[in-house]
Amino acid sequence: MIKKTFLILACVLLLGGGTGYIFKQQLWELVVTVASKETFIAADTDDYDPGLGIGDTFPNIKAMYQGKEVYDVRPFAQHKGMIFIANRSADW
């Protein structure tokens, strides 16, 4: 009885594994579709403006760099560009 149950279980597993291998692309697409459901939105409809867009000119700033006042970020943006991070604390 145990041998017969084990044989049936082994056949089911082999058949399921073979079927999964044959249809692996379709199964993966199904998994991705189910996992990412409602993750992305079709359009940005809120009023939030995150700031500058790609290619926009960065506005002048007033900051201290190595003891000197800096008003322009262009000297810092070299051939690879730059990342500008501003941290606004609650104590301004």
C-alpha positions as CSV (number, residue, x, y, z in Angstrom):
1,M,0.0,0.0,0.0
2,I,2.8,2.4,0.9
3,K,4.7,1.5,-2.3
4,K,1.6,2.2,-4.4
5,T,1.0,5.6,-2.7
6,F,4.7,6.5,-3.1
7,L,4.6,5.5,-6.8
8,I,1.4,7.6,-7.4
9,L,3.0,10.6,-5.6
10,A,6.2,10.2,-7.5
11,C,4.3,10.1,-10.8
12,V,2.2,13.2,-9.9
13,L,5.4,15.1,-8.9
14,L,7.2,14.1,-12.1
15,L,4.2,15.0,-14.3
16,G,3.7,18.3,-12.5
17,G,7.5,19.1,-12.7
18,G,7.5,18.2,-16.4
19,T,4.5,20.3,-17.1
20,G,5.9,23.2,-15.1
21,Y,9.2,23.0,-17.1
22,I,7.4,23.0,-20.4
23,F,5.2,26.0,-19.5
24,K,7.8,27.8,-17.4
25,Q,7.5,31.0,-19.4
26,Q,3.8,31.2,-19.1
27,L,3.9,30.3,-15.4
28,W,6.5,33.0,-14.7
29,E,4.4,35.6,-16.5
30,L,1.4,34.5,-14.4
31,V,3.4,34.8,-11.2
32,V,4.7,38.3,-12.2
33,T,1.2,39.4,-13.1
34,V,-0.3,38.3,-9.9
35,A,2.6,39.6,-7.7
36,S,2.5,43.1,-9.4
37,K,-1.2,43.5,-9.5
38,E,-2.2,47.1,-8.4
39,T,1.5,47.9,-8.0
40,F,1.7,50.4,-10.8
41,I,-0.7,53.1,-11.8
42,A,-1.7,54.0,-15.4
43,A,-1.3,57.8,-14.9
44,D,0.0,60.3,-12.4
45,T,-3.1,62.3,-11.5
46,D,-2.2,63.9,-8.2
47,D,-1.1,67.5,-7.8
48,Y,2.3,66.6,-6.2
49,D,5.2,68.2,-8.1
50,P,8.5,66.5,-7.3
51,G,10.7,69.3,-8.6
52,L,13.0,69.6,-11.6
53,G,12.6,67.4,-14.6
54,I,15.4,65.8,-16.5
55,G,17.3,68.4,-18.4
56,D,15.9,71.4,-16.5
57,T,18.3,74.0,-15.3
58,F,19.1,73.9,-11.6
59,P,18.3,77.1,-9.8
60,N,21.0,79.2,-8.0
61,I,21.6,78.3,-4.4
62,K,23.3,79.9,-1.4
63,A,25.5,77.5,0.5
64,M,28.8,77.2,2.2
65,Y,31.5,75.0,0.7
66,Q,35.0,74.9,2.2
67,G,34.5,78.2,3.9
68,K,33.3,80.1,0.8
69,E,29.7,81.0,-0.2
70,V,28.6,79.1,-3.3
71,Y,25.7,80.3,-5.5
72,D,26.2,78.1,-8.6
73,V,26.3,74.3,-8.8
74,R,27.7,74.1,-12.3
75,P,31.4,73.8,-11.1
76,F,30.4,70.7,-9.2
77,A,28.6,69.0,-12.2
78,Q,31.3,67.5,-14.3
79,H,31.1,65.3,-17.3
80,K,29.2,62.5,-15.4
81,G,26.8,65.0,-13.8
82,M,26.0,65.2,-10.1
83,I,23.5,64.3,-7.5
84,F,22.2,67.1,-5.3
85,I,20.6,66.1,-1.9
86,A,19.0,68.7,0.3
87,N,18.0,67.9,3.9
88,R,15.6,70.3,5.5
89,S,15.4,70.0,9.2
90,A,12.6,71.1,11.4
91,D,14.9,73.7,13.1
92,W,15.4,76.4,10.3
